[in-house]
Amino acid sequence: MEIVLVQPEIPHNTGCAARLAAALGLTLHLVEPLGFSLEDRYLKRAGLDYWPLVELAVHRNWTAAAAALGELSQRPLAQRLHLFSAREGTSLFETDFTSDAVLVFGAEGSGLPAQLLAEFPRRRVRIPIRSGVRSLNLANAVAVSVYTALDRSGAGFPDGDGTYHAHPDAARDVRPADRS
């Protein structure tokens, strides 16, 4: 399972998603342009000292991200995509997920690009919220969606017992494992 943030704007939300990715052993993909630098102190703070555990891939645009994601499974990317939208789509809790699912979230201020949503209209997923509420915080949406997708896919969860030991490289800078 892959987590993708398309043009995220707020470093704290991306840092929280990175911490989640580290906790679950998933790859976090960031699609540029980013609304912050990977050197941002708020990004680093939200990710705490888990950055060495984050498999981070940064892509110059959606085309590069799609090419890289397409290579990660034998199934076509179009069948694995789940595009999260605050307004339209199948409820998160009625969506079928597979262990090779790609969960794609848009920018905090604008969501996913209209052309991406138009290209895959049947791949939209929404998290149910009350009328009058614009949307959930991106970090919260990622967390509830990833855990739900893992559960519904049967992919399983880490079997850690909650003990913590600082990684020897905990103080190092954020570095993407891959940049396409």
Protein Blocks (a to p, Z undefined) as FASTA:
>chain_A
ZZddehiablklmmmmmmmmmmnopacddddddfbdfklmklmmmnmmmlmmpccdddfb
fklmmmmmmmmpfbdfklmgccddfkbccdfklcccdfkbccddddfklopafklmmmmm
mlcccddddehiabacfklmmmmmmmmmmmmnonopafbehiacddfklmpccddfbdZZ
